[in-house]
Amino acid sequence: MEEFDLTASSKLPAAQIRDPGALRWLHAGESVILFGPVGAGKTLIAQALGHLAVRQGAHVRFAKTSRILADLAGGHADRTWEKRIRELVRPDVLIVDDSAMRQLSADQADELYELVSERQGRYLIITSNRAPSDWSLFPNPVVAESLLDRLINTSHQVIMNGPSYRPNKRPKNPTNKPDEPIT
């Protein structure tokens, strides 16, 4: 958290980003949803919050949404679904990265709903390029509404607006001038 440059963009809500860093959400049983455009630093902040939670003694797990869904689907194939879902429910904090990036199948939507339901009362940090109100990727609107209700009403929502943070992290080539392309 200490290394994230909150001055990288005047559009970044520094106070909203610092607030979860105080970990009040962790002690209050709440979750965090970070959303905004590609490259705004959502994953970096989610990982930093996870690191801070580890410093407080929490067990934290980080995974991309696509990997979680693929892992749960594999559990149906080899009949280890219960074991796999328990592994995702077990950590104090589960960081679910890159949520709502693509349309979900009915099975994937059900898996995500089950995961969020099973983790009720346990902390989630979710990153997404879309605002929760734009998560219309679920084939069943009832499942979508129920999942969003569980998430939105127990989460701090941080809008990370602004340009990509990644160019600030690009390695510098000392032989090139600042505006000269690297070849």
C-alpha positions in Angstrom: 0.0 0.0 0.0 2.9 2.3 0.9 4.3 1.9 -2.6 1.2 2.9 -4.6 1.5 6.3 -6.0 -1.8 8.0 -5.2 -0.7 11.1 -7.1 -0.3 9.2 -10.4 -3.7 10.5 -11.4 -5.8 13.4 -10.1 -8.8 11.2 -10.8 -7.8 8.5 -8.3 -9.8 8.8 -5.0 -6.9 8.8 -2.6 -9.1 8.9 0.5 -11.2 6.1 -0.7 -8.1 4.0 -1.4 -6.5 4.9 1.9 -9.7 4.1 3.9 -9.6 0.3 3.2 -5.9 0.4 4.0 -6.9 1.1 7.6 -8.5 -2.4 7.6 -11.7 -1.2 9.3 -13.6 -3.4 6.8 -11.7 -6.4 8.0 -12.6 -5.9 11.6 -16.3 -5.0 10.7 -16.9 -8.1 8.6 -17.2 -6.2 5.3 -15.8 -6.7 1.9 -14.2 -4.4 -0.7 -15.0 -4.0 -4.4 -12.4 -2.1 -6.5 -13.6 -1.2 -10.0 -12.5 1.0 -12.8 -10.7 1.0 -16.2 -8.0 -1.4 -17.2 -4.6 -0.6 -15.6 -6.0 1.8 -12.9 -4.2 -0.3 -10.1 -7.1 -2.4 -8.9 -5.1 -5.6 -8.6 -2.2 -3.8 -7.0 -4.4 -2.3 -4.4 -6.2 -5.6 -3.8 -2.9 -7.4 -3.3 -1.7 -4.6 -1.0 -4.9 -4.9 1.1 -4.3 -8.7 1.2 -0.8 -8.1 2.4 -2.0 -5.7 5.1 -4.5 -8.3 6.2 -1.7 -10.9 6.4 0.2 -8.6 8.7 -2.9 -8.6 10.9 -2.8 -12.4 11.1 -5.4 -13.1 8.4 -5.1 -16.1 6.0 -5.4 -14.6 2.5 -5.8 -16.3 -0.9 -5.6 -14.5 -4.3 -7.1 -15.9 -7.5 -8.4 -14.8 -10.9 -12.1 -15.3 -11.3 -11.5 -17.4 -14.5 -9.2 -19.8 -12.5 -11.7 -20.1 -9.7 -14.5 -21.0 -12.1 -12.3 -23.5 -14.0 -11.2 -25.1 -10.7 -14.8 -25.5 -9.5 -15.9 -26.9 -12.9 -13.1 -29.4 -12.7 -14.4 -30.4 -9.3 -17.6 -31.6 -10.9 -15.7 -33.7 -13.3 -13.6 -35.5 -10.7 -16.2 -35.3 -7.8 -14.0 -33.0 -5.7 -16.3 -30.0 -5.9 -17.1 -29.9 -2.1 -13.4 -30.1 -1.3 -12.6 -27.3 -3.8 -15.3 -25.0 -2.6 -14.2 -25.5 1.0 -10.6 -24.5 0.0 -12.1 -21.2 -1.4 -14.2 -20.6 1.7 -11.5 -21.4 4.2 -9.3 -18.2 3.9 -10.2 -15.2 6.1 -9.9 -13.1 3.0 -10.4 -14.2 -0.6 -9.2 -11.8 -3.3 -11.2 -12.5 -6.6 -9.4 -10.7 -9.4 -10.8 -9.6 -12.8 -14.5 -10.3 -12.1 -17.2 -9.6 -14.6 -14.9 -9.5 -17.5 -17.0 -11.8 -19.8 -20.4 -13.3 -20.1 -20.9 -16.3 -17.7 -22.5 -19.6 -18.5 -25.4 -20.7 -16.3 -23.0 -23.1 -14.6 -20.4 -20.5 -14.0 -23.0 -18.0 -12.6 -24.2 -20.7 -10.2 -20.7 -21.5 -9.1 -20.0 -17.8 -8.4 -23.2 -17.5 -6.5 -22.4 -20.6 -4.4 -19.0 -19.2 -3.6 -20.3 -15.8 -2.5 -23.1 -17.5 -0.5 -20.7 -19.9 1.2 -18.4 -17.0 2.1 -21.2 -15.0 3.7 -19.6 -13.3 6.7 -16.1 -13.9 5.4 -14.2 -11.2 3.6 -13.9 -10.7 -0.2 -11.9 -8.3 -2.1 -13.1 -8.1 -5.7 -11.6 -6.3 -8.7 -13.5 -5.6 -11.8 -13.3 -3.3 -14.9 -17.1 -2.8 -14.5 -19.2 -1.2 -11.8 -21.3 -3.8 -9.9 -24.4 -2.1 -11.5 -23.0 -3.2 -14.9 -22.5 -6.9 -14.0 -25.3 -8.0 -16.3 -23.3 -11.0 -17.3 -25.5 -13.6 -15.6 -27.9 -15.6 -17.7 -30.4 -15.8 -14.8 -31.4 -12.4 -13.5 -32.5 -13.9 -10.2 -29.1 -15.3 -9.5 -27.5 -12.0 -10.6 -29.7 -10.0 -8.3 -29.2 -12.3 -5.3 -25.4 -12.3 -5.8 -25.2 -8.6 -6.2 -27.4 -8.0 -3.2 -25.1 -10.1 -1.1 -22.0 -8.3 -2.4 -23.1 -4.7 -2.6 -24.8 -4.4 0.7 -21.8 -5.7 2.6 -19.0 -4.0 0.6 -17.0 -0.8 0.4 -17.0 0.2 -3.3 -14.0 2.1 -4.5 -14.1 3.6 -8.0 -10.6 3.7 -9.3 -11.0 6.1 -12.2 -8.1 7.4 -14.2 -5.5 6.5 -16.8 -3.5 3.3 -16.7 -1.0 3.0 -13.8 1.2 0.6 -15.8 3.2 3.2 -17.8 4.4 4.5 -14.5 5.9 1.1 -13.8 7.5 0.7 -17.2 11.3 0.1 -16.9 13.4 3.1 -18.1 16.1 2.6 -20.7 18.9 5.1 -19.7 20.2 5.2 -23.3 16.9 6.5 -24.7 15.5 10.0 -24.3 12.3 10.2 -22.2 9.9 10.5 -25.2 11.9 8.3 -27.5 10.3 4.8 -28.2 12.2 1.8 -27.0 13.1 -0.5 -29.9 
